[in-house]
Amino acid sequence: MLGYEKKQKNLNREQKQAIGLLSIGTFLEYFDLMLYVHMAVLLNELFFPQYDTHVNRLLAAFSFCSTFIFRPLGALLFG
């Protein structure tokens, strides 16, 4: 749309602080998950049975995916 200018509102101090804290929280959340993804090979050898590699991979995938179920439940429980 040519010639259309919308005036942007500046963020106040509280909004900037909220954006910063949310960014830090999001970074820590995904850092935790990516750390587990990269350590899955080591965790397979240490914690899961060694008789079947397919079972190891399934257990690693399940333990990774279970965080998406248990974290919201923990948030509901603890606030």
N, C-alpha and C positions, 0 to 999 in steps of 0.2 A: 504494500500500500504506500504509494508515493505521497509525500507531503503530510503524513500522519505522524504526529509526535505525541507520545504519551509521557506525561511527567512522572518520573520515578520518585518514589518516596525513599528517603534515607532511613537506614536502620538505626534504631536507638541502641543505647549501651546494653540493655538487657537482651535484645534480640541478637546482637553480635556475640555476647557471651554464651547464649543458648546454642548458637550455630557452632561456636568453637568447642563447647563441651560435647555436643552431639557428634561432631567430627572425631574427637578423641575417642569417644565410646565406640563408634562404628569401626574405627581403625583397630582398637583392641579386640573387638569381637571377631573381626575377620582375620586378624593376626593369629588369634587362638585357633581358629578353624584351619587356616593354612598351615600352621605349625603341625597340627595333627596329620594333615594330608601328607606332608613331607616326611613325617616320622612313622607313617603306617607300615613301612617295610620293617623297621626295627621293632615296632610293637608287635607285629605278626610273629616274629621269631621269639620274643620274650614271653608273651601272654597267651598265645593261642596254640592248640595242639598241632604237632608237626606231621601228622600222618596224611594230611590231604591239603594241598595248596589252595584248592578251590574253596574249601571250608574256611581256611585262613582269610582269604580275600573277602568272602561273604561276611564273616564276623567283623572284619575291619570296616567294611562298608556299613554294616548295621550299627556298629558303635559310633561311627561318624554321623550317620543319619539320625541316631537317637538323640543327639544334641538338639536337633530341630524340634523334637517332641518335648524333651524334659526342660529345656530352658524356659519356654513360655509357661509351663506348669509351675516351675519354681518362681517365676515372676508373679503368677497369680497367688501362690502360697505365701511368699515372703514380701510381696509388694513392690 
